[in-house]
Amino acid sequence: MVDSTDSPPDYQAELDTTGLYCPEPIMLMHNKVRDMRAGEVLKVVASDPATTRDVPRFCSFLGHELVHQQELDGCYLYFIRLG
């Protein structure tokens, strides 16, 4: 995983899960990655602190790479390269 001090990578799709709580962000991520190809990057915006645990597990379990993670003003940003 890339350090949060690095700039975020370019991305091909974005998913805003702000205002949603576990398990909804992960369920929406599952649906979104089905429409994407390996190597593409998905940007996820979330407000649920549980995503700091759930998104890395999602990536590990499904073989995706969490390339950037950042907290900014109460929102969590994730950039996931699909495996």
Phi and psi in degrees as a GROMACS rama.xvg file:
@    title "Ramachandran Plot"
@    xaxis  label "Phi"
@    yaxis  label "Psi"
@TYPE xy
-78.4361  141.661  VAL-2
-60.8833  144.944  ASP-3
-67.9465  -9.19671  SER-4
-82.0011  -18.2734  THR-5
-75.1943  157.924  ASP-6
-74.7558  148.141  SER-7
-64.1953  149.484  PRO-8
-78.1703  166.453  PRO-9
-65.256  153.547  ASP-10
-140.037  155.511  TYR-11
-100.876  -20.4692  GLN-12
-147.469  154.834  ALA-13
-132.713  142.577  GLU-14
-131.331  120.013  LEU-15
-102.681  111.971  ASP-16
-110.231  18.8952  THR-17
-55.8648  132.886  THR-18
89.3791  -7.25685  GLY-19
-100.293  150.718  LEU-20
-123.063  159.697  TYR-21
-46.6344  131.943  CYS-22
-99.9281  9.01299  PRO-23
-58.189  -45.19  GLU-24
-57.0988  -42.4365  PRO-25
-69.1578  -38.4554  ILE-26
-62.8747  -42.3204  MET-27
-66.9919  -35.457  LEU-28
-63.1329  -42.8709  MET-29
-55.4956  -46.5371  HIS-30
-65.0167  -41.4969  ASN-31
-66.7968  -43.1481  LYS-32
-68.0727  -21.093  VAL-33
-63.9428  -26.7336  ARG-34
-91.3539  4.08209  ASP-35
-115.692  167.05  MET-36
-109.127  157.809  ARG-37
-55.762  137.793  ALA-38
94.1336  -19.97  GLY-39
-75.3771  156.917  GLU-40
-113.117  132.01  VAL-41
-107.34  127.785  LEU-42
-95.754  128.508  LYS-43
-119.313  130.598  VAL-44
-112.42  129.104  VAL-45
-139.708  157.237  ALA-46
-116.67  -10.8081  SER-47
-80.6916  117.997  ASP-48
-59.2812  -23.2425  PRO-49
-63.931  -19.411  ALA-50
-65.9495  -22.9063  THR-51
-63.6442  -23.6963  THR-52
-95.5916  -43.1567  ARG-53
-73.3012  -39.5814  ASP-54
-65.9997  -46.7952  VAL-55
-59.7837  -37.5841  PRO-56
-66.4159  -41.8494  ARG-57
-55.3784  -48.6687  PHE-58
-63.3315  -47.3974  CYS-59
-61.6594  -45.1496  SER-60
-66.1268  -37.313  PHE-61
-100.029  1.41018  LEU-62
79.5774  25.0247  GLY-63
-96.8085  163.036  HIS-64
-110.889  122.338  GLU-65
-83.3201  101.52  LEU-66
-90.5305  -18.7665  VAL-67
-158.272  138.802  HIS-68
-141.561  137.011  GLN-69
-155.013  142.765  GLN-70
-105.985  131.966  GLU-71
-143.339  110.614  LEU-72
53.1296  45.7045  ASP-73
81.0454  1.32551  GLY-74
-111.147  150.717  CYS-75
-113.084  129.97  TYR-76
-112.062  135.545  LEU-77
-132.44  138.477  TYR-78
-121.505  117.52  PHE-79
-118.573  121.193  ILE-80
-90.9592  121.957  ARG-81
-70.3923  136.388  LEU-82
